[in-house]
Amino acid sequence: AWKKNTPQEFQTKDEFLSEAVRHIETTLARSLFNCDESAAYGGTALAFRDRLVMEWNKTQQNQTTADQKRVYYLSLEFLMGRALDNAMLNTNMKGPAKDGMGELGFRMEDLISQERDAALGNGGLGRLAACFLDSMATMNYPAWGYALRYKYGIFKQEIHDGYQVEVPDYWLDFNPWEFARHDVTVNIQFYGGVRTYQDDNGKTHSSWEGGEIVEAVAFDVPIPGYGTATTNNMRMWSSKAHSGEFDFQKFNSGDYEGSVADTQRAETVSAVLYPNDNLDRGKELRLKQQYFWCAASLHDIVRRFKKTRKPWKEFSNNVAIQLNDTHPTLAIPELQRILIDIEGLEWSEAWEIVQNTFGYTNHTVMQEALEKWSVPLIQHLLPRHLQIIYDINLNFLQYVEKKFPKDRDMLRRVSIIEESEPKRVRMAFLAVIGSHKVNGVAELHSDLIKTTIFKDFVQIYGPDKFTNVTNGITPRRWLHQANPRLSELIASKLGGHEFLKDLTLLNKLENHVDDKAFRKEFQEIKYANKVRLAKHIKNTTGVSVNPAALFDIQVKRIHEYKRQQLNIFGVIHRYLAIKAMNAEERKKLAPRVSIFGGKAAPGYWMAKTVIHLICKVGDVVNNDPDVGDLLKVIFLEDYNVSKAEIITPASDISEHISTAGTEASGTSNMKFVLNGGLIIGTCDGANIEITREIGDSNIFLFGNLAEDVEELRHNHLYGKYELDDGLRKVFDAIQAGRFGDANQFSALVNGIVDHGDYYLVSDDFNSYCKTHDLIDESYKNQEEWLTKCITSVARMGFFSSDRCIDEYAEMIWNVEPVKPKAEQ
Ligand code: 26V
């Protein structure tokens, strides 16, 4: 895979060391005599940063002269994790760095772990954006990510006494990977009003005037591709006070504090990532963030386009913009505003450009996650945009009215404006109307959006506007970096690391499934990864777990629809069963470690209750000498990207057990299987396609299907159902206080018993427990189990994010790669 050999590489450890030491002594002003791990990390990172910067500049120049269409990925979240190991591996220079730092007495793993995660995201949606950046760079696509530079990323989670506590994540005190571009700024306007006037020809114009200005400052982060010189850019916008006359007036009139307060208010725009995923609360500051970042990015894109001196009709041949969920939807009216108010284009000419430019990815069908901004709020903050949104809506509804003159209710249903009190703007509808393609993120999900939230739009625009791009993951981070031994083992069998660039090559592994030595090594690697996780568990929780036990892992954001409650109820069920077993029966049971991890949104009480129950069950089970190694229950604090790199390679089974039809795709399911673990899951999201690829004998599926959910929910509400017997016993144990104060958990239990069991825990409980029994049986036959694991890995080629990006590039963006200079 390595075509790259430029003078920018460190050929030897001495070359690396001289650079790193120079940085330690000069950039960091540290003496080598008191060089600690943090300084050694800093020196290493800065030495690599220099190498990236050289390639980065060349890439940008090369892409500009190539003058091809560029893609801009707009995402309010990029869950990047750490950058150093990725930079070392993607540039293939880890060897010299490791040797060099070894000479100074440091272990590279220790240095790598000095780095803080760049945690500018909540979960799957943000991590997907990060995987996409890696793939776009690796495949030489001319692509930029546009982000918001939050001062505080997702909070750090601490567990105190079994309760989640949120701690702010101030991550920027030492960030060697970003470059402040104090010369690249954009003034962003808020509030004010609209002035209309007529020009000399009698034509009416609108102009947004007054209000206040916040300045956007660009910070750039290099994104190195794997095995290529291409190094793309992620541009993050940071807010700061605009040093205009307004402040000076206040200052001069003696209102010093007032001007400082203005400064702080401006800085709050990019201060904090909203930690909800899947819950829209409609906060003004969030809307400000969205507009600030959309407007700055569009200004930047338009500025770059104007340098080409091409006519406006060429815009969408030069620029593709992908909207990662509805968060950047304001980019649609903003581009329309730029084109008609500032550049003087006619409405229809402008609107065609807008539609051809944007693509929109939907990531959820959950009602509570669909963004709807109140009309009065938009009117206040963005008065001109509200007018434009109304005009877009008017044109659209006229079109619909012509097409479906008989269907009056249609207009109400598809209107961008929801006729509620107050009225609200349905951002997903605006995104659909303003884009040329809309995609879901797995087959089932893409089908569902066509029959539910966007049903009418399929009638209006025809089915071709809607498509599917099944999610993927980057094999560089999620195999090569997280599981280096497995990556090397695969490389040894496939004759090199080519598979990291073309993951479908993994299918050749099937030829080795009977190879004794290979099987043994594969199994040893899994064991070693479990030992590593067991150490982490011991260090962070104090609990000793047996690495020979079956590791059963569910790590993801805590959410009712993801059903961690089903899992912990299943664990309690198992605990009660063990307590009732005789010695003979216990001997037959495979020891288990049930591992949970994930953050709850700070205001999501039900999710916090689930965490609390997991911790309490852990306290009881882990300290029950009668149970011993047969069952351990662990809650891992502060699940994030860097912890995922330790956790993912260590599973025997991972849980992807959402109520069918609720998890749009899931991506950790792919990571776990790629690392040689099996899955217990529902027929939901990408589980379905994983099953199709790896074969249904290699996955443990259970539970009701998406098509039956509506009916089951109806039955719960109207009485035609009985609580599952096993689940009843679990609830009895909870209510008897066996896991502490039962009152703490009453909302959780009542939600199922009395309030309709919206997520169908009771309906799936029996099937879930039986499937776990099947897993126990299956795990006893280690040879068969191993065959399943190896076969699954071999069949995971489809789930590379490289494949996704190629699909987006071809079906949605119409962009081609730009080969780096050295390879041309
Ligand atoms: C929505 C909202 C609503 C407003 C407040 C803040 C906020 C933050 C994030 C979101 C996005 C929710 C959608 C989401 O995260 N979807 C996840 O996307 C993954 C990548 O496609 C997919 O694998 C998961 O199944 C899906 O839940």
Boltz pocket constraint, residues with backbone or C-beta under 6 A from the ligand:
constraints:
  - pocket:
      binder: B
      contacts: [[A, 122], [A, 123], [A, 124], [A, 125], [A, 128], [A, 274], [A, 276], [A, 277], [A, 278], [A, 279], [A, 280], [A, 281], [A, 325], [A, 362], [A, 363], [A, 364], [A, 368], [A, 369], [A, 370], [A, 371], [A, 441], [A, 471], [A, 662], [A, 663], [A, 664], [A, 665], [A, 666], [A, 667], [A, 685]]
      max_distance: 6.0
